[in-house]
Amino acid sequence: MIERTVVVATEIGLHARPAAVFCKAAAAQPARVTLATGDGDTADARSMLAVLGLGVRGGQEVTLTADPDITGAQASVDALAELLATDLDA
């Protein structure tokens, strides 16, 4: 699996608008990406309800993973990691 860990930069975490921005970007990626918390909870990054259900807070470390056999998987994980590393509520 392709994996990248990142700290969520948005102060309020992945709630409402930041989650919508993140999920929209995930849906536009060629590879399916999974978002996981340190507690082991996971969600399809394309699913707004699943992402909201994780309750990710600002400053929390999360891990993004994707199947390496899918074309564009590394780019998908990198793009979403960079997005989470920015303030999506600014």
C-alpha positions in Angstrom: 0.0 0.0 0.0 1.0 3.6 -0.7 0.8 5.4 2.6 1.4 9.0 3.8 0.8 10.5 7.3 0.0 14.1 7.7 -1.2 16.5 10.4 -4.5 18.2 9.7 -3.8 21.9 9.5 -7.4 23.2 9.6 -8.0 24.4 13.2 -11.6 23.0 13.3 -10.6 19.7 11.8 -12.5 17.9 9.0 -16.0 19.3 9.7 -18.6 20.7 7.3 -16.8 22.9 4.7 -13.3 21.5 5.1 -14.6 18.0 4.8 -16.6 18.9 1.7 -13.4 20.4 0.1 -11.4 17.4 1.0 -14.0 14.8 -0.2 -14.5 16.7 -3.5 -10.8 16.6 -4.1 -10.7 12.9 -3.2 -13.5 12.2 -5.7 -11.5 13.8 -8.5 -8.5 11.6 -7.9 -7.8 8.6 -10.2 -7.2 6.2 -7.2 -9.5 5.4 -4.3 -7.9 6.8 -1.1 -8.6 5.7 2.5 -8.3 8.1 5.4 -7.4 6.6 8.8 -7.0 8.0 12.3 -4.5 6.9 14.9 -7.3 4.9 16.6 -7.6 2.7 13.5 -10.9 4.1 12.3 -11.0 4.4 8.5 -13.1 6.0 5.8 -13.3 6.2 2.1 -11.9 9.7 1.4 -14.7 10.3 -1.2 -17.5 9.8 1.4 -18.4 13.0 3.2 -20.5 11.1 5.8 -17.7 8.6 6.5 -15.1 11.4 6.8 -17.3 13.4 9.1 -17.9 10.2 11.1 -14.2 10.0 11.9 -14.4 13.2 13.9 -10.9 14.4 12.8 -9.7 17.4 14.8 -7.3 20.1 13.9 -3.7 19.1 14.7 -4.6 15.4 14.6 -2.4 13.0 12.6 -4.1 11.0 9.9 -2.9 8.5 7.4 -3.8 8.3 3.7 -3.5 5.0 1.8 -4.1 3.8 -1.7 -3.6 0.6 -3.7 -0.2 0.8 -5.5 -1.5 -1.2 -8.4 -3.8 1.7 -9.4 -2.3 4.2 -11.9 -1.9 7.6 -10.2 -2.2 6.2 -6.6 1.0 8.0 -5.4 -0.1 11.3 -6.9 -3.6 10.9 -5.4 -2.2 10.3 -1.9 0.3 13.1 -2.2 -2.3 15.6 -3.5 -4.7 14.8 -0.7 -2.0 14.9 1.9 -0.9 18.4 0.7 -4.5 19.5 0.9 -4.9 18.4 4.5 -1.6 20.1 5.4 -3.2 23.5 4.4 -6.0 25.4 6.2 -9.1 24.4 4.3 -11.2 26.9 6.4 -9.2 30.0 5.4 
